[in-house]
């Protein structure tokens, strides 16, 4: 519900989030339980709204001013001393939590727990005698699943209304032509990713915000950390070391002119799995390969077109694979000891008009997060292949994703600007950016190549 800033509703919750990060389900529950909800996205609008609307409660992103400053909180207290203030944050930083409380916040809620904690926090700061009952009624009216919408934990089959995520941060305004292959390097605390036609390998350090780009001599499809340090990359003729005197370590279809390497990932034993793709993006002439630590190359699967989206379940006994034109995610039985695959079957059909599945990431609870190229976001599928969550983003061509950060709770997402018209680029200014999301669940680690 939206109201004019000149109107003053009888009861009002003012939401101030610079990324509009609260899910539609949570907003709906707030409105059902507590009255009018007004959204703003910057500090000036927050203070103007508080001054004119006199809200009962303000729920404010701690980074509203862009630098984690809390000056807005002190000003808000002066303008509207009767307003209760709940600070929300993506990261659980004790210093931020303490600073918010000391500056006058009445409560502090993590975004990853927003569905379970925010409604109760609003009820409590507003002095509801039975806050739990108010929330229960709201959930009943708006749908229980929507009340759990910020976290797919458990992937409850009863939660048929899909969780929807809209919150994101821009990690790097990269302007990549075709950002791809994000992989977390635990040893350095950085994220490797590539711009394929830009012929660059990027290493993003979230601690400093620095994104270092290194040019390579060809179209680069992947960059993966190595156990002995550095990185291995995919060029059209195979796998190379990013730095080294003799960089080619594993030729793959090096005599072909109609294919190139594409997506790749490593299993827990350090074997590197890499697929190729048909350059015409139509012919089933590509394949999937396994590169062992001693650099032997084994053909695992043939007859593919665009190999993408490789990953393993938390048990390590299921292998997920995407051949993008099939518009589905397949799963194989995987032998962790030998690296053998068998029993290919459909895991999930990707039914989004104009979209094909691209890269994927698996979370610690078995959810499979799939990038939708042409689909303006991502889908998360439960361990049994049911659609459990949807991520909506302001970029059409989402290419891949990877969990990273110290606790693997940040979902990094790569995007593409290549091929967009001038009007499409104007409407999608973040096309080519590296994005970061909190989807309420930790991911599985990126394994390093043992070769």
Residue pairs with C-beta under 8 A, 6 or more apart in sequence:
1 31
1 36
1 37
2 38
2 39
3 9
3 36
3 38
3 53
5 48
5 49
5 52
5 53
6 52
7 53
8 52
8 53
8 54
9 35
9 36
9 53
10 35
10 36
11 34
11 35
11 36
11 56
12 35
12 36
12 37
12 38
12 53
12 54
12 55
12 56
12 57
13 30
13 31
13 34
13 35
13 36
13 37
13 38
13 55
13 56
13 57
13 58
13 59
13 122
14 37
14 38
14 40
14 46
14 49
14 50
14 53
14 55
14 57
14 58
14 59
14 83
15 22
15 27
15 30
15 37
15 38
15 39
15 40
15 58
15 59
15 60
16 39
16 40
16 41
16 42
16 43
16 45
16 46
16 49
16 58
16 59
16 60
16 61
16 64
17 39
17 41
17 59
17 60
17 61
17 64
17 88
17 167
18 41
18 42
18 61
18 63
18 64
18 66
19 41
19 61
19 166
19 167
19 168
19 169
20 39
20 41
20 166
20 167
21 61
21 88
21 90
21 111
21 166
21 167
21 168
22 30
22 59
22 114
22 118
22 166
22 167
23 114
23 115
23 146
23 149
23 150
23 163
23 164
23 165
23 166
23 167
24 146
24 149
24 164
24 166
25 115
25 142
25 143
25 145
25 146
25 147
25 149
25 150
25 161
25 163
25 164
26 114
26 115
26 118
26 119
26 146
26 147
26 149
26 150
27 37
27 39
28 142
28 146
29 119
29 135
29 138
29 139
29 142
29 146
29 147
30 37
30 118
30 119
30 122
30 138
31 37
32 137
32 138
32 141
32 142
33 119
33 122
33 123
33 134
33 135
33 137
33 138
34 56
34 57
34 122
34 123
34 126
34 134
35 56
38 49
38 53
38 55
40 46
40 49
42 64
43 64
43 65
43 72
46 58
46 60
46 64
46 72
46 76
47 72
47 75
47 76
47 79
49 55
50 58
50 76
50 79
50 80
50 83
51 79
51 80
54 80
54 82
54 83
55 80
55 83
56 83
56 84
56 126
57 83
57 84
57 85
57 86
57 122
57 125
57 126
58 76
58 80
58 83
58 84
58 85
58 86
59 86
59 88
59 109
59 118
59 122
60 72
60 73
60 76
60 85
60 86
60 87
60 88
61 87
61 88
61 89
62 68
62 70
62 87
62 88
62 89
62 96
62 100
63 89
63 90
64 72
65 71
65 72
68 96
70 99
70 100
70 103
73 85
73 87
73 100
73 103
73 104
73 105
74 103
74 104
76 83
76 85
77 85
77 104
84 106
84 107
84 125
84 126
85 104
85 105
85 106
85 107
86 105
86 106
86 107
86 108
86 109
86 118
86 121
86 122
86 125
87 100
87 105
87 107
87 108
87 109
88 108
88 109
88 110
88 111
88 114
88 118
89 96
89 97
89 100
89 108
89 109
89 110
89 111
90 110
90 111
90 112
90 167
90 169
90 438
92 110
97 108
100 108
101 108
106 125
107 121
107 124
107 125
109 117
109 118
109 121
110 117
111 150
111 167
111 438
111 440
112 150
112 151
112 409
112 438
112 439
112 440
112 441
113 150
113 151
113 440
114 150
115 147
115 148
115 149
115 150
115 151
115 440
116 148
116 151
119 131
119 134
119 135
119 138
119 147
120 131
120 132
120 135
122 131
123 131
123 132
123 134
123 135
124 131
128 134
135 147
138 147
139 146
139 147
143 161
144 158
144 159
145 156
145 158
145 159
145 160
145 161
145 162
145 163
146 161
148 156
148 159
148 163
149 161
149 163
149 164
150 163
150 165
150 440
151 163
151 439
151 440
151 441
152 163
152 365
152 367
152 380
152 382
152 388
152 389
152 439
152 440
152 441
153 365
153 440
153 441
154 365
155 365
155 366
155 367
155 382
155 383
155 384
155 386
155 388
157 382
157 384
157 386
159 388
162 387
162 388
162 389
162 390
163 380
163 388
163 389
163 390
164 389
164 390
164 391
164 392
165 389
165 390
165 391
165 392
165 437
165 439
166 391
166 392
167 437
167 438
168 393
168 413
168 435
168 436
168 437
169 435
169 436
169 437
170 430
170 433
170 434
170 435
170 436
171 191
171 204
171 206
171 211
171 412
171 433
171 434
171 435
171 436
172 202
172 204
172 211
172 433
172 434
173 430
173 433
174 195
174 202
174 211
174 432
174 433
174 434
175 417
175 432
175 433
176 195
176 198
176 414
176 415
176 416
176 417
176 432
176 433
176 434
177 195
177 196
177 197
177 198
177 416
177 417
177 418
177 432
178 195
178 196
178 197
178 198
178 399
178 416
178 417
178 418
179 193
179 194
179 195
179 399
179 400
179 414
179 415
179 416
179 432
179 433
179 434
180 193
180 194
180 195
180 196
180 221
180 222
180 263
180 359
180 399
180 400
180 414
180 416
181 192
181 193
181 194
181 221
181 222
181 223
181 263
181 264
181 359
181 400
181 414
182 191
182 192
182 193
182 359
182 400
182 401
182 402
182 404
182 412
182 413
182 414
182 434
183 191
183 192
183 193
183 222
183 223
183 224
183 225
183 265
183 402
183 446
184 190
184 191
184 192
184 402
184 403
184 404
184 405
184 408
184 412
184 445
184 446
185 191
185 192
185 203
185 225
185 231
185 446
185 448
186 225
186 445
186 446
186 448
187 225
187 229
187 448
188 203
188 205
188 225
189 205
189 206
189 207
189 406
190 203
190 204
190 205
190 206
191 202
191 203
191 204
191 206
191 402
191 404
191 412
191 434
192 201
192 202
192 203
192 223
192 224
192 225
192 231
193 201
193 202
193 204
193 223
193 412
193 414
193 434
194 200
194 201
194 202
194 220
194 221
194 222
194 223
194 233
195 202
195 213
195 220
196 219
196 220
196 221
197 219
197 418
199 215
199 216
199 217
199 218
199 219
199 220
200 213
200 214
200 215
200 216
200 220
201 213
201 214
201 216
201 220
201 223
201 231
201 233
201 242
202 211
202 212
202 213
202 214
202 223
202 434
203 211
203 212
203 214
204 210
204 211
204 212
204 412
204 434
205 211
205 212
206 404
206 405
206 410
206 436
211 434
214 242
216 233
216 235
216 240
216 242
217 235
218 235
218 236
218 237
219 235
219 236
219 260
220 233
220 234
220 235
221 233
221 234
221 235
221 260
221 261
221 262
221 263
221 264
222 233
222 234
222 261
222 262
222 263
222 264
222 274
223 231
223 232
223 233
223 234
223 242
224 231
224 232
224 233
224 264
224 265
224 266
224 272
224 446
224 448
224 449
225 231
225 446
225 448
225 449
226 232
226 241
226 448
226 449
226 450
226 451
227 270
227 448
227 449
227 450
230 241
230 242
230 243
230 244
231 241
231 242
232 239
232 240
232 241
232 242
232 249
232 272
232 449
232 451
233 239
233 240
233 241
233 242
234 240
234 252
234 261
234 262
234 264
234 274
235 261
236 260
236 261
237 248
237 251
237 252
237 253
237 254
238 248
238 249
238 250
238 251
238 252
238 253
238 254
238 261
239 248
239 249
239 250
239 252
239 261
239 272
239 274
239 291
240 247
240 248
240 249
241 247
241 249
249 295
249 451
250 291
250 295
250 297
250 451
251 297
252 261
252 274
252 276
252 289
252 291
252 297
253 259
253 260
253 261
253 276
253 287
256 276
258 278
258 279
258 280
258 283
258 285
259 276
259 277
259 278
259 279
259 285
259 286
260 276
260 277
260 279
261 274
261 275
261 276
261 277
262 274
262 275
262 276
262 277
262 286
262 306
262 307
262 308
263 274
263 275
263 307
263 308
263 309
263 310
263 359
263 400
264 272
264 273
264 274
264 275
264 310
265 272
265 273
265 310
265 311
265 446
265 447
266 272
266 273
266 446
266 447
266 448
266 449
266 450
267 273
267 312
267 316
267 334
267 336
267 339
267 447
268 312
268 316
268 336
268 447
269 293
269 336
269 339
269 450
270 293
270 447
270 448
270 449
270 450
270 451
271 290
271 291
271 292
271 293
271 339
271 450
272 290
272 291
272 449
272 451
273 288
273 289
273 290
273 291
273 300
273 310
274 288
274 289
274 291
274 307
275 286
275 287
275 288
275 289
275 304
275 307
275 308
275 310
275 321
276 286
276 287
276 288
276 289
276 304
276 307
277 286
277 304
277 305
277 306
277 307
277 308
278 284
278 285
278 286
278 305
278 306
281 305
281 306
281 325
282 305
282 325
283 305
284 303
284 304
284 305
285 305
286 304
286 305
286 306
286 307
287 299
287 300
287 301
287 302
287 303
287 304
287 307
288 299
288 300
288 301
288 302
288 304
288 307
288 321
289 297
289 298
289 299
289 300
290 297
290 298
290 300
290 339
291 297
291 298
291 449
291 451
292 298
292 339
292 451
293 449
293 450
293 451
294 451
295 451
298 339
300 341
301 321
301 341
304 323
305 323
305 324
305 325
306 323
306 324
306 325
307 321
307 322
307 323
308 322
308 323
308 324
308 357
308 358
308 359
308 360
308 400
309 320
309 321
309 322
309 324
309 329
309 357
309 358
309 359
309 360
309 370
309 371
309 400
310 319
310 320
310 321
310 322
310 360
311 319
311 320
311 360
311 361
311 362
311 368
311 444
312 318
312 319
312 320
312 334
312 362
312 444
313 319
313 320
313 362
313 366
313 383
314 362
314 364
314 365
314 366
314 444
316 334
316 336
317 333
317 334
317 335
317 336
318 331
318 332
318 333
318 334
319 331
319 332
319 333
319 334
319 341
320 329
320 330
320 331
320 347
320 360
320 362
320 368
321 329
321 330
321 331
321 332
322 328
322 329
322 330
322 357
322 358
322 359
322 360
322 370
323 330
324 356
324 357
324 358
324 373
325 356
327 349
327 350
327 351
327 356
327 357
328 346
328 347
328 348
328 349
328 350
328 357
329 346
329 347
329 348
329 350
329 357
329 360
329 368
329 370
329 381
329 385
330 344
330 345
330 346
330 347
331 344
331 345
331 346
331 347
332 341
332 342
332 343
332 344
332 345
333 341
333 342
333 343
334 340
334 341
335 341
346 385
347 368
347 381
347 385
348 368
348 370
348 379
348 381
348 385
348 386
348 387
350 356
350 357
350 370
350 372
350 375
350 379
352 372
352 374
352 375
352 379
354 374
354 375
355 372
355 373
355 374
355 375
355 376
356 372
356 373
356 374
357 370
357 371
357 372
357 373
358 370
358 371
358 372
358 373
358 398
358 399
358 400
359 370
359 371
359 399
359 400
359 401
359 402
359 414
360 368
360 369
360 370
360 371
360 400
360 401
361 368
361 369
361 400
361 401
361 402
361 403
361 411
361 443
361 444
362 368
362 369
362 443
362 444
363 369
363 380
363 403
363 439
363 441
363 442
363 443
363 444
364 408
364 441
364 442
364 443
364 444
365 383
365 441
366 382
366 383
367 380
367 381
367 382
367 383
367 388
367 389
367 441
368 380
368 381
368 383
369 378
369 379
369 380
369 391
369 401
369 411
369 439
370 378
370 379
370 380
370 381
371 378
371 398
371 399
371 400
371 401
371 413
371 414
372 378
372 379
372 398
373 397
373 398
373 399
373 416
374 396
374 397
375 396
375 398
376 392
376 393
376 394
376 395
376 396
376 398
377 390
377 391
377 392
377 393
377 398
378 390
378 391
378 393
378 398
378 401
378 413
379 387
379 389
379 390
379 391
380 387
380 388
380 389
380 390
380 391
380 439
381 387
381 388
382 388
389 439
391 437
391 439
393 413
393 415
393 435
394 428
394 430
395 415
395 416
395 428
395 430
395 431
395 433
395 435
396 420
396 424
396 428
396 431
397 415
397 416
397 417
397 419
397 420
397 431
398 413
398 414
398 415
398 416
399 414
399 415
399 416
400 413
400 414
401 411
401 412
401 413
401 414
402 411
402 412
402 443
402 446
403 409
403 410
403 411
403 412
403 442
403 443
403 444
403 445
404 410
404 411
404 412
404 443
404 446
407 442
408 442
408 443
408 444
408 445
409 438
409 441
409 442
409 443
410 436
410 437
410 438
411 436
411 437
411 438
411 439
411 443
412 434
412 435
412 436
413 434
413 435
413 436
413 437
414 434
414 435
415 430
415 431
415 432
415 433
415 434
415 435
416 431
416 432
417 425
417 428
417 431
417 432
420 428
420 431
424 431
425 431
